[in-house]
Amino acid sequence: MKTSFHSFILLLFFGLSLVSCKQEDKPIPPIERMSKYTTTKQYPGKVGTESLAAWKKGLPAIQDVQITSTADGQVEPALFYASESSRKKPLLVLLHSWSSGYLQVPSLPFALWAEKYDWAFIQPNFRGVFETPEAMASDVAIQDIMDAVDFAMKKAHIDSSRVYLVGSSGGAMTALVTASRHPDMWAGVAAWVPVFDIPDWYDFNLYYPHRKYNSQIISALGGEPLPDSPAFDAGKKRSPSTQIHQAKDVPIFIAHGINDLLVPASHSIRAFNILAHPSDTISQEQMNYIVKEQALPEGLQGTDQDKYFSNGDPAVVFSRQSNNVKLLLYVGVHDMAYNPTLLWLNEQRKQLAQDSTKVQ
């Protein structure tokens, strides 16, 4: 009886282990478009809504974690998700936008994608709303993002050939700066409606005194970013305009609405022009026409078709791939579409250096 009882216990333990293994390493379904979610503008509520309760309701397994900065010791929060499967998994790093922090709710569909396809997901705070010297793509903010990547890699079995970075608006600006500072990390970077140059955008916002952005820029930079001022130099240092050339080997997807009155489409076009082959760049005259008329000028060669866009996505008016950068202009405003971003990222892989170490 004693032997039979022990055998029963062993069989039960073995059976439970098999069930657990099947739950953890369940098959990944075929990649397909999300039918419920389209763009952040169409997500229920406001784009800037922040709520941990909403995150917990949408994805109960999401974790609210604390990460200590290796730059200054500041403890910064982040949202983190990873399954306990044994397989290597992609890592999706999502950057909140200019006026929000890490609890920005419209990022939830990206995390739900991670849950469905067994990706890891992290949304760091990187010093929150862009209104303090430590925020707005500062050195410590960029390090916060890299510390978040390191945190995820320690907590989950990450496929280092599939580490992705996504942002819109201020998050897109920061994504391009991060890609420039750490180009070897990323398999793909998606930047929607990015601010390309902070001092230039400051000048643009002088025509819109009711907006809060210029006061935030002054607060973060320590003054107005006027030419030959320390604030101007600080603004340039935090902008993709001065460093995006360092990301020329990173696959980058840049998208902008031609009707965007918050950040003109010229910001994305200028970023594209630096990364593209000279023969593929868009002229200043053509750029000016797009911004002024919110339409494409005659003679601008491109395609209005893109395989990552479908029904429910903004209508594509221009798409061009050159070197490692893809520029896409769409009919729409300051927005970001979920499906095109994720479908494009899913196809990106970073070529890893072969380990040449030989066993002696």
Secondary structure, 3 states (H helix, E strand, C coil): CHHHHHHHHHHHHHHHHHHHHHHHCCCCCCCCCCCCCCECCCCCCCCCCECHHHHHHHCCCCEEEEEECCCCCCEEEEEEECCCCCCCEEEEEEECCCCCCCCEHHHHHHHHHHHHHCCEEEEECCCCCCCCCCCCCCHHHHHHHHHHHHHHHHHCCEEEEEEEEEEECHHHHHHHHHHHHCCCCCCEEEEECCCCCHHHHHHHHCCCCCCCHHHHHHHHHCCCCCCCCHHHHHHHHCCHHHCHHHHCCCCEEEEEECCCCCCCCHHHHHHHHHHCCHHHCCCHHHHHHHHHHCCCCCCCCCECCCCCCCCCCCEEEEEEEECCEEEEEEECCCCCEHHHHHHHHHCCCCCCCCCCCCCC
